[in-house]
Every structure is written in C-alpha cells, then in structure tokens.
Amino acid sequence: MFDFDQTLIRENSLGSLFKSVSGHRLIWPHAVPAFFTKKCWSAGVRQAIKEHLYKRYLIGISECQLYELGQKQAHSYTPISEVVDALQKHAAGNGEVWIVTASPAPFVRGIIDSLGWPYHCLIGTNLPEVDGLYNGDLGLECSHEEKVININKAVRKQNGLVDLELAYGNLPPDLPMLLMAEKAFIVTEGKVRKLRKCHTLSVDNVLT
C-alpha cells in the first residue's frame, strides 16, 4: 500500500489541480473566505479550506476531465525515487500494488498511468456526482481512518485473501493505514524511515 502525495511524489497534487482548473498561479488568496465559515471552527482551517476549494473549482468537472488533468500534470511532479523503486520492486516480485490516496481517484489515476507506474488497485476520494458531473461537495475524503475502511472493503472483495505486507505513507494522516501492514515505512520530506509499532501510538514514538 502506497500513499501518493508526499510519499510517491514530493508535492501535494491538490495544489496543482486547483491551479489548473482555476487558472490562478496562486490559490491561497482565493481560500481566504473559508476562514469565515462555520466549518473553519467546527472542522478546522485545513478542512474548511479544502472544502471551499472543492466547491469553488471542481463543481461541474467530469471524471474524464479529472483524469485528463492528471495526465497533463504528471511530469510536473517530483517522484521520491526510493519509494517508487520499492513500488516497482514489489510489482516485479508478483506483489499487488495498491495506491491509497486522499486526492480525487481519477486525477491520481491519470498521473500514475502517464508515469507508467504499475499498480493493481487505486483507492482514492470519489466525489459526489449529479448527471455525471461533480457537484462540488467533498463527500467522504479517503483520509485517516477512512483509508482503513476503504482498504478493508477492497480486501473483502478478494474474500480476505490478501496479505498487507508493506505500507508507505506520511504522518500523521497515514498512521492508521500504516499500522495495518506487516512492515511500514514513513516518508518525511523525501526521506524514508521504518515505523516502529508500539502500544502507545503517537507521532513522536513510532519512528526508528
């Protein structure tokens, strides 16, 4: 299992997605209204900004358009070579590669297909649609514990005959997913460290 943003690539792909669909070089000035919403106080600034940008820029976008945007953006990102090498080595050894991302699934699929990385399953955020077009809502983002729920759904589709051997992700959002695997690795600013599983789960004491 491989997270995508800041794990397989150094960047957060959502930033370039919003820039591409909005035509703006800078996104943060257009996120200011999110600070004055109830969501900012109830769910936090980060979530409020994200939901505001989804509503403003992805409404009326189709799955096909998102996929094509991913293809166009693919080579603007910086792959983290150690993690990509691990992905390709695992695939070459007849292992299944699952990419699990909080970003919109069609967008990330377009990126990965363009880069030619092997994968068996892509689990990501699926955006609510009306008549085949996204309605601007974020819905259930595939992040934190929601990643675990979606991974378990994928495992059940294979009758539970899946060994979750490896996981790569970043802290803190990917910790629930990392703890599902036999071996887990944390990626921080392009550097890979092994996760030390312990009874007290905090960001400070899970690294070796």
Buried (B, 14 or more C-beta within 10 A) or exposed (E): BBBBBBBBBBEBBBEBBBBBBBEEEEBEEBBEEBEEBEBBEEEEEEBBBBBBBBBBBBBEBBBEBBBBBBBBBBEEBEBBEBBBEBBBEBBEEEBBBBBBBBBBBBBBBBBBBBBEBEBEBBBBBBBEBEEEBBBBBBBEBBBBEBBBEBBEEBBEEEEEEBEBEBBBBBBEBBBBBBBBBEEBBBBEEBEBEEBEEEEEEEEEEBEE
